[in-house]
């Protein structure tokens, strides 16, 4: 999907925030690579699914930008809520899959062995 219908630009800020939160040892460059992978995969979703993901992503993006919104998103991300929980699981699973596929020796905090 491209243009205004693409959820990619709304997913990027959340994917970056989530991976930075979940994997604090993941370097900026590696996190950017993982976020790019998440965005590419989400952009390749079938249109009906992309619309749903895009709608949720827009709400989450607004929350991230709002005062106190990061705490709300963190609370929601930690719970298996319908729809939003699936969005979190989608982004998290794509990001984790990329990290451990690209850098198999990555530690649980996202850092690489010395």
C-alpha positions as CSV (number, residue, x, y, z in Angstrom):
1,X,0.0,0.0,0.0
2,X,1.2,3.5,-0.6
3,X,0.1,7.1,0.0
4,X,-2.5,8.1,2.6
5,X,-3.8,4.6,3.0
6,X,-0.4,3.2,4.1
7,X,-0.2,2.5,7.8
8,X,3.6,2.6,7.6
9,X,4.3,6.1,8.8
10,X,1.9,5.6,11.8
11,X,3.5,2.3,12.7
12,X,7.1,3.6,12.7
13,X,6.9,5.7,15.9
14,X,5.3,2.9,17.9
15,X,7.7,0.3,16.6
16,X,10.6,2.5,17.5
17,X,9.2,3.2,21.0
18,X,8.3,-0.4,21.6
19,X,11.6,-1.8,20.6
20,X,13.5,0.8,22.6
21,X,11.4,-0.1,25.6
22,X,11.6,-3.9,25.2
23,X,15.2,-4.0,24.0
24,X,17.1,-1.2,25.7
25,X,20.5,-2.6,24.7
26,X,19.6,-2.5,21.0
27,X,21.7,0.1,19.3
28,X,20.0,3.0,17.4
29,X,21.2,1.7,14.0
30,X,20.0,-1.8,14.6
31,X,16.7,-0.5,16.0
32,X,16.2,1.6,12.9
33,X,16.8,-1.5,10.7
34,X,14.3,-3.5,12.8
35,X,11.7,-0.6,12.6
36,X,12.3,-0.4,8.8
37,X,11.6,-4.2,8.6
38,X,8.4,-3.8,10.6
39,X,7.3,-0.9,8.4
40,X,7.9,-2.9,5.2
41,X,6.0,-5.9,6.4
42,X,3.1,-3.8,7.6
43,X,3.1,-2.0,4.3
44,X,2.7,-5.3,2.5
45,X,-0.4,-6.3,4.4
46,X,-3.6,-6.9,2.3
47,X,-5.8,-3.8,2.1
48,X,-8.5,-4.7,4.6
49,X,-5.9,-5.7,7.2
50,X,-3.8,-2.6,6.5
51,X,-6.8,-0.4,7.0
52,X,-7.4,-1.9,10.4
53,X,-3.8,-1.7,11.4
54,X,-3.6,1.8,10.1
55,X,-6.6,2.9,12.2
56,X,-5.1,1.5,15.4
57,X,-1.7,2.8,14.5
58,X,-3.0,6.4,14.1
59,X,-4.7,6.3,17.6
60,X,-1.5,4.9,19.2
61,X,0.6,7.5,17.4
62,X,-1.5,10.3,18.8
63,X,-1.3,8.8,22.2
64,X,2.5,8.6,22.1
65,X,2.6,12.3,21.2
66,X,0.1,13.4,23.9
67,X,1.2,14.4,27.4
68,X,1.2,11.3,29.5
69,X,0.4,9.2,26.5
70,X,3.5,7.1,26.7
71,X,2.4,5.8,30.1
72,X,-1.0,5.0,28.6
73,X,0.5,3.2,25.7
74,X,2.9,1.3,28.0
75,X,-0.1,0.2,30.1
76,X,-2.0,-1.0,27.0
77,X,1.1,-2.7,25.5
78,X,1.5,-4.8,28.6
79,X,-2.0,-6.2,28.4
80,X,-3.6,-8.6,26.0
81,X,-6.5,-6.3,25.0
82,X,-8.6,-7.0,22.0
83,X,-7.5,-5.4,18.7
84,X,-4.9,-3.1,20.3
85,X,-3.2,-6.1,21.9
86,X,-3.0,-7.8,18.5
87,X,-1.4,-4.7,17.1
88,X,1.2,-4.7,19.8
89,X,1.8,-8.4,19.2
90,X,2.2,-7.9,15.5
91,X,4.7,-5.1,15.8
92,X,6.6,-6.9,18.6
93,X,6.8,-10.2,16.8
94,X,8.0,-8.6,13.6
95,X,10.6,-6.6,15.4
96,X,11.8,-9.5,17.5
97,X,11.9,-11.8,14.5
98,X,14.1,-9.4,12.6
99,X,16.5,-8.7,15.5
100,X,17.1,-12.4,16.2
101,X,17.3,-13.3,12.6
102,X,19.7,-10.6,11.7
103,X,21.8,-10.8,14.8
104,X,21.3,-14.3,16.3
105,X,23.6,-13.8,19.2
106,X,21.6,-10.8,20.5
107,X,21.0,-10.9,24.3
108,X,17.5,-10.6,25.8
109,X,18.0,-6.9,26.4
110,X,18.9,-6.3,22.7
111,X,22.7,-5.9,23.3
112,X,25.3,-7.9,21.5
113,X,28.0,-9.9,23.3
114,X,31.3,-8.0,23.8
